[in-house]
């Protein structure tokens, strides 16, 4: 007698000419095949290559991927396979595992396959060249950079004292005041100086702190001059201060009307920025911070150091065409400064300032971070800009006559025992 729930095959023999027919029932055992015929990923590839007998796999996905879906394909039509698994919130360097389970047609036999997925770290930026003054009698500083549509880069800051400062390629400029003199230097895309400008007449201190280049290649430099006497910027262009001290302000907005503010907060604890946005400082000293505001001035998010002992600060920020934000400043000492999962910076100079760059995505998550790999003394970045190809230019200074190295081995050596202007391309 046939049993309820069992599978049977019916075999019927029909006799020719309408004669008597015969038949039988044959019991068929349910399939015990619990194999997969393949595993598909929404991003990345399996390692090793799929084989039904192999049940454990790994996969690597690009840094741009924050989630991946793993789907199993059953080998036997009578079997069933668990639903696709989506791994979301992938962290850099941290494996998340998806498990796919197959149940054979017999309802009893099962087999599980696992895929451990790891998100790759962001590709670190690579420095292409570094430039500084090749000769100078005293301190020099770059505070700001801007790139034009042809890939030329302008750097602005100051030179100190009345001697002549050289920037290579036969380009030099003299200071006119014994204190600080504003300076503007133009470099081509390979880092070769094209020209340098300063003051023709300088009765007191002056310096440039910000730069912009319009679509026609005109350059706009902003900064400060001290006192009420007249300053001559060459080409018969003069300006006289109206106040006996310094006066300066600058603000930068992206095309959407959002604003990004950088700086630091002092001491550990939580800092409320309004609109339910807060920032928790990790260091008892300075803590680098980046804040996004919308066009109405409401804070959208805050990011910065998440693990910091010795201190850090941001001095400038710039946006690239993807909406990423590059923040420039300093980290103190050689201990690790964490800015989020998988992103940390170590300076080369113990217990002092090291020039640093950190890249954040449009949501404020840190993507990569860079600092000098070697350096004999203090270095800082005060400005950063991005050209049309998303190349990054950071400007600041390095102290002393020793050599400084950055990421891929690009080096710059100061020529003066004090401050030396520094421009670095990433």
C-alpha positions as CSV (number, residue, x, y, z in Angstrom):
1,X,0.0,0.0,0.0
2,X,1.4,3.4,-0.9
3,X,2.4,5.5,2.1
4,X,1.2,9.1,2.6
5,X,3.9,11.7,2.0
6,X,6.2,9.4,0.0
7,X,7.1,9.9,-3.6
8,X,6.2,7.3,-6.2
9,X,6.6,6.9,-10.0
10,X,3.8,5.3,-12.0
11,X,4.7,3.0,-14.9
12,X,1.8,2.0,-17.2
13,X,2.2,-0.4,-20.2
14,X,-0.6,0.0,-22.8
15,X,-1.1,-3.2,-25.0
16,X,-1.4,-2.7,-28.7
17,X,-4.8,-3.3,-30.3
18,X,-6.8,-2.5,-27.2
19,X,-5.6,-5.5,-25.2
20,X,-5.3,-5.5,-21.5
21,X,-2.9,-3.0,-20.0
22,X,-0.6,-3.4,-16.9
23,X,1.2,-1.0,-14.6
24,X,3.1,-0.6,-11.3
25,X,4.1,2.0,-8.7
26,X,7.8,2.4,-8.0
27,X,8.9,4.1,-4.8
28,X,11.2,7.1,-5.4
29,X,13.5,8.2,-2.6
30,X,13.6,12.1,-2.1
31,X,16.8,13.9,-3.1
32,X,19.4,14.5,-0.4
33,X,21.3,17.0,-2.6
34,X,21.9,20.2,-0.5
35,X,24.5,21.7,-2.8
36,X,24.6,25.1,-4.3
37,X,25.6,25.6,-7.9
38,X,26.9,29.1,-7.3
39,X,27.1,32.2,-5.1
40,X,26.6,35.6,-6.5
41,X,27.6,39.0,-4.9
42,X,26.3,42.4,-5.7
43,X,29.9,43.6,-5.6
44,X,33.3,42.0,-5.3
45,X,34.3,38.4,-6.1
46,X,34.6,35.1,-4.3
47,X,37.8,33.6,-3.1
48,X,38.5,30.8,-3.8
49,X,36.4,30.3,-7.0
50,X,33.1,28.6,-6.3
51,X,33.0,24.8,-5.9
52,X,30.0,22.9,-4.5
53,X,32.1,21.0,-2.0
54,X,33.7,24.2,-0.7
55,X,31.6,25.9,2.0
56,X,33.7,28.8,3.3
57,X,34.6,31.8,1.2
58,X,36.0,35.4,1.5
59,X,35.3,38.4,-0.6
60,X,36.8,41.9,-0.7
61,X,34.8,45.0,-1.9
62,X,36.0,48.4,-2.8
63,X,36.2,51.2,-0.2
64,X,33.3,52.9,-2.0
65,X,31.0,50.0,-1.1
66,X,29.2,50.1,2.3
67,X,26.9,47.1,1.7
68,X,26.9,43.9,-0.3
69,X,24.2,41.3,-1.0
70,X,25.1,37.5,-1.1
71,X,22.7,35.2,-3.0
72,X,22.9,31.4,-3.2
73,X,21.8,29.4,-6.3
74,X,20.5,25.9,-5.6
75,X,21.9,22.9,-7.6
76,X,18.8,20.7,-7.2
77,X,15.3,21.8,-8.2
78,X,13.7,20.0,-5.3
79,X,15.9,21.8,-2.7
80,X,15.3,25.1,-1.1
81,X,17.8,27.9,-0.3
82,X,17.6,30.7,2.3
83,X,16.9,34.2,1.3
84,X,19.7,36.5,0.0
85,X,21.7,38.1,2.8
86,X,22.5,41.9,2.7
87,X,25.5,43.0,4.8
88,X,25.2,46.7,5.5
89,X,27.3,49.2,7.3
90,X,30.6,47.6,6.2
91,X,33.5,49.0,8.2
92,X,37.0,49.2,6.7
93,X,39.1,46.1,7.5
94,X,36.4,44.4,9.5
95,X,34.9,41.2,8.0
96,X,31.1,40.6,8.1
97,X,29.9,37.1,7.4
98,X,26.8,36.0,5.4
99,X,25.5,32.5,5.8
100,X,23.4,30.7,3.1
101,X,21.7,27.5,4.0
102,X,20.4,24.9,1.6
103,X,17.7,22.3,2.6
104,X,17.6,19.2,0.3
105,X,14.4,17.8,-1.1
106,X,14.2,15.1,1.6
107,X,13.5,17.9,4.1
108,X,16.3,16.7,6.4
109,X,19.7,17.2,4.7
110,X,21.1,20.7,5.1
111,X,24.3,22.4,4.1
112,X,25.6,25.9,5.0
113,X,27.9,28.1,3.0
114,X,29.6,31.2,4.5
115,X,31.0,34.3,2.8
116,X,33.2,36.7,4.9
117,X,33.1,40.2,3.2
118,X,35.7,42.9,4.0
119,X,35.6,46.5,2.8
120,X,39.0,47.8,1.6
121,X,40.7,50.9,2.9
122,X,40.6,54.0,0.8
123,X,43.5,54.4,-1.6
124,X,45.9,56.8,0.1
125,X,46.6,60.0,-1.7
126,X,50.1,60.2,-3.1
127,X,52.2,63.3,-3.1
128,X,53.6,64.2,-6.5
129,X,55.9,67.1,-5.6
130,X,56.8,69.5,-2.9
131,X,58.2,73.1,-3.3
132,X,59.7,75.7,-1.0
133,X,61.9,78.7,-1.2
134,X,65.4,77.8,-2.5
135,X,67.1,80.7,-0.7
136,X,66.0,83.2,1.9
137,X,67.4,85.2,4.8
138,X,64.6,84.6,7.2
139,X,61.1,83.1,7.7
140,X,58.7,82.4,4.9
141,X,55.1,81.1,5.2
142,X,52.4,79.9,2.8
143,X,48.9,80.4,4.2
144,X,46.7,79.7,1.1
145,X,46.6,78.0,-2.2
146,X,44.3,78.1,-5.3
147,X,44.5,76.3,-8.6
148,X,43.4,77.6,-12.0
149,X,41.7,75.7,-14.9
150,X,45.1,74.9,-16.5
151,X,46.5,73.2,-13.4
152,X,48.7,76.1,-12.3
153,X,48.9,76.7,-8.5
154,X,49.2,79.9,-6.6
155,X,50.5,80.0,-3.0
156,X,50.2,83.1,-0.8
157,X,51.6,84.0,2.6
158,X,54.5,86.1,3.7
159,X,58.3,86.6,3.6
160,X,60.1,88.1,6.5
161,X,62.7,90.9,6.4
162,X,64.2,92.9,3.6
163,X,66.4,90.3,1.9
164,X,65.7,88.5,-1.3
165,X,63.8,85.2,-1.4
166,X,64.3,82.7,-4.3
167,X,61.7,80.1,-5.3
168,X,63.7,78.3,-8.0
169,X,63.7,78.6,-11.8
170,X,65.2,82.1,-11.5
171,X,62.1,83.4,-9.7
172,X,62.8,85.7,-6.7
173,X,61.3,88.6,-4.8
174,X,62.6,91.0,-2.1
175,X,60.9,92.0,1.1
176,X,60.4,95.7,1.6
177,X,59.8,95.7,5.4
178,X,61.9,94.3,8.2
179,X,58.8,92.4,9.5
180,X,56.4,90.4,7.4
181,X,55.8,91.2,3.7
182,X,52.8,89.6,1.8
183,X,54.0,87.3,-1.0
184,X,52.3,85.5,-3.9
185,X,54.0,82.8,-5.9
186,X,52.7,81.0,-9.0
187,X,53.8,77.5,-9.9
188,X,53.0,75.3,-12.9
189,X,51.4,71.9,-12.5
190,X,54.8,70.2,-12.0
191,X,55.8,72.5,-9.1
192,X,58.2,74.9,-11.1
193,X,57.9,78.5,-10.0
194,X,56.7,80.9,-12.7
195,X,56.7,84.3,-10.9
196,X,56.6,85.9,-7.4
197,X,55.0,89.1,-6.3
198,X,55.3,91.2,-3.1
199,X,55.1,94.9,-2.2
200,X,56.9,97.8,-3.8
201,X,56.4,99.9,-0.6
202,X,55.7,98.5,2.8
203,X,55.7,100.7,5.9
204,X,54.7,97.8,8.3
205,X,53.6,94.2,8.5
206,X,51.4,92.6,5.9
207,X,50.5,89.1,4.8
208,X,48.1,87.2,2.6
209,X,45.8,84.5,4.2
210,X,43.4,83.5,1.4
211,X,43.3,83.1,-2.3
212,X,40.8,82.5,-5.1
213,X,41.2,82.2,-8.9
214,X,38.3,83.0,-11.3
215,X,37.4,81.3,-14.6
216,X,39.5,83.9,-16.5
217,X,42.6,83.1,-14.4
218,X,42.5,86.3,-12.4
219,X,43.9,85.8,-8.9
220,X,42.4,87.3,-5.8
221,X,44.5,87.4,-2.6
222,X,43.1,88.5,0.8
223,X,44.9,89.1,4.0
224,X,45.9,92.0,6.4
225,X,48.1,95.0,6.5
226,X,49.1,96.9,9.7
227,X,48.4,100.6,10.3
228,X,47.0,103.5,8.4
229,X,49.9,104.3,6.0
230,X,49.9,103.5,2.3
231,X,51.0,100.1,0.9
232,X,52.1,99.8,-2.8
233,X,51.2,96.4,-4.4
234,X,52.9,97.3,-7.7
235,X,51.4,98.4,-11.1
236,X,50.4,101.7,-9.4
237,X,47.9,99.9,-7.1
238,X,47.9,101.2,-3.5
239,X,45.9,100.8,-0.4
240,X,45.8,102.6,3.0
241,X,44.5,101.1,6.2
242,X,41.8,102.9,8.2
243,X,42.6,101.3,11.6
244,X,45.8,101.3,13.6
245,X,45.8,97.5,14.0
246,X,44.8,94.5,12.0
247,X,41.4,93.8,10.5
248,X,40.6,90.6,8.6
249,X,37.7,88.1,7.9
250,X,37.1,85.3,5.4
251,X,34.3,82.7,4.7
252,X,33.9,80.0,2.1
253,X,30.7,78.3,0.8
254,X,30.2,75.5,-1.7
255,X,27.8,75.7,-4.6
256,X,24.9,74.3,-2.6
257,X,25.1,77.1,0.0
258,X,26.4,74.7,2.6
259,X,29.3,75.9,4.8
260,X,32.1,74.0,6.3
261,X,33.9,75.2,9.4
262,X,37.2,73.8,10.7
263,X,39.2,74.4,13.8
264,X,39.6,72.8,17.2
265,X,37.9,72.4,20.6
266,X,40.0,72.3,23.8
267,X,39.6,69.5,26.3
268,X,37.6,66.3,26.6
269,X,33.8,66.1,26.8
270,X,30.8,66.7,24.6
271,X,30.3,70.0,22.7
272,X,26.8,70.9,21.6
273,X,26.6,72.6,18.2
274,X,22.9,73.1,17.9
275,X,20.3,71.3,15.9
276,X,20.9,68.1,17.9
277,X,24.5,67.9,16.6
278,X,27.3,67.4,19.1
279,X,31.0,66.5,19.0
280,X,32.8,64.4,21.7
281,X,36.4,65.5,22.1
282,X,39.0,62.7,22.8
283,X,42.1,64.7,23.8
284,X,42.6,66.8,26.9
285,X,44.5,69.2,24.6
286,X,43.4,70.4,21.1
287,X,40.9,68.3,19.1
288,X,40.5,68.8,15.4
289,X,36.9,69.4,14.3
290,X,35.0,69.7,11.0
291,X,31.4,71.0,11.1
292,X,28.9,71.1,8.2
293,X,26.2,73.8,8.3
294,X,23.3,74.2,5.8
295,X,22.4,77.4,4.1
296,X,20.3,78.5,7.0
297,X,23.3,78.1,9.4
298,X,22.0,74.9,11.1
299,X,24.6,72.3,12.0
300,X,24.2,69.1,10.0
301,X,27.1,67.0,11.3
302,X,30.4,67.2,13.1
303,X,33.5,65.1,12.6
304,X,37.1,65.0,13.8
305,X,39.4,63.1,16.0
306,X,37.8,60.0,17.7
307,X,41.0,58.8,19.4
308,X,43.6,61.4,20.3
309,X,46.1,61.8,23.2
310,X,48.5,64.6,22.2
311,X,46.2,66.9,20.3
312,X,45.3,68.0,16.7
313,X,43.8,71.0,14.9
314,X,42.3,71.8,11.5
315,X,43.2,75.2,9.9
316,X,41.5,75.0,6.5
317,X,39.2,72.8,4.3
318,X,38.3,72.4,0.6
319,X,35.7,70.5,-1.4
320,X,36.3,68.3,-4.4
321,X,33.8,67.7,-7.2
322,X,32.5,64.5,-5.5
323,X,31.5,66.4,-2.4
324,X,34.4,65.1,-0.3
325,X,36.0,67.5,2.1
326,X,39.8,67.7,2.7
327,X,40.8,69.2,6.0
328,X,44.4,70.5,6.6
329,X,46.1,71.3,9.8
330,X,48.4,69.6,12.3
331,X,48.7,66.6,14.6
332,X,50.9,66.6,17.7
333,X,53.5,63.9,18.4
334,X,54.0,60.4,17.1
335,X,51.1,58.6,18.8
336,X,48.1,57.6,16.6
337,X,45.4,60.1,16.0
338,X,42.2,58.3,15.0
339,X,39.6,60.0,12.8
340,X,37.2,57.0,12.4
341,X,37.3,53.3,11.4
342,X,40.6,52.4,9.6
343,X,41.8,56.1,9.4
344,X,44.6,57.3,11.7
345,X,47.7,59.5,11.5
346,X,51.1,59.4,13.2
347,X,53.3,62.4,13.0
348,X,57.1,62.1,12.6
349,X,58.1,64.7,15.2
350,X,57.6,63.7,18.8
351,X,55.7,66.0,21.2
352,X,55.3,68.8,18.5
353,X,53.4,69.8,15.4
354,X,53.2,67.7,12.2
355,X,51.5,68.8,9.0
356,X,48.4,66.7,8.4
357,X,45.6,66.2,5.9
358,X,42.4,64.2,6.4
359,X,39.8,63.4,3.7
360,X,36.1,63.0,4.7
361,X,33.2,61.9,2.5
362,X,30.1,64.0,2.1
363,X,28.5,62.5,5.2
364,X,31.5,63.3,7.4
365,X,33.1,59.8,7.5
366,X,36.9,59.9,7.4
367,X,38.3,58.2,4.3
368,X,42.1,58.7,4.5
369,X,44.7,60.6,6.4
370,X,48.3,61.7,5.7
371,X,51.2,63.3,7.5
372,X,54.9,63.8,7.0
373,X,56.8,60.5,7.2
374,X,60.1,62.2,8.3
375,X,60.9,65.7,9.4
376,X,63.5,67.3,11.5
377,X,61.2,69.9,13.2
378,X,57.8,71.5,13.2
379,X,55.5,71.5,10.1
380,X,52.0,72.8,9.6
381,X,49.4,73.2,6.9
382,X,47.4,76.4,6.9
383,X,45.5,76.1,3.6
384,X,44.2,73.5,1.1
385,X,42.7,73.7,-2.4
386,X,41.5,71.3,-5.0
387,X,41.8,71.7,-8.8
388,X,39.5,70.4,-11.6
389,X,41.0,67.0,-11.5
390,X,40.5,66.7,-7.7
391,X,44.3,67.0,-7.1
392,X,44.8,68.4,-3.6
393,X,47.3,71.2,-2.8
394,X,48.2,72.0,0.8
395,X,50.3,75.0,1.9
396,X,52.0,75.9,5.1
397,X,55.5,75.8,6.4
398,X,58.3,73.5,7.6
399,X,60.8,74.6,10.2
400,X,64.6,74.3,9.9
401,X,67.0,73.3,7.2
402,X,66.4,69.5,7.5
403,X,64.6,67.3,4.9
404,X,60.9,66.4,5.0
405,X,59.5,63.4,3.3
406,X,55.8,62.8,2.3
407,X,54.1,59.4,1.5
408,X,55.7,58.3,-1.8
409,X,59.1,59.8,-1.1
410,X,58.7,63.4,-2.4
411,X,60.9,65.6,-0.3
412,X,61.6,69.2,0.4
413,X,64.5,70.6,2.4
414,X,64.3,74.0,4.1
415,X,67.1,76.5,3.4
416,X,66.6,78.6,6.6
417,X,66.9,77.7,10.2
418,X,63.5,79.2,10.9
419,X,60.3,78.8,8.9
420,X,60.3,77.8,5.2
421,X,57.3,78.1,3.0
422,X,55.9,74.7,1.9
423,X,53.5,73.7,-0.9
424,X,52.6,70.1,-1.4
425,X,50.5,68.3,-4.1
426,X,48.6,65.2,-3.3
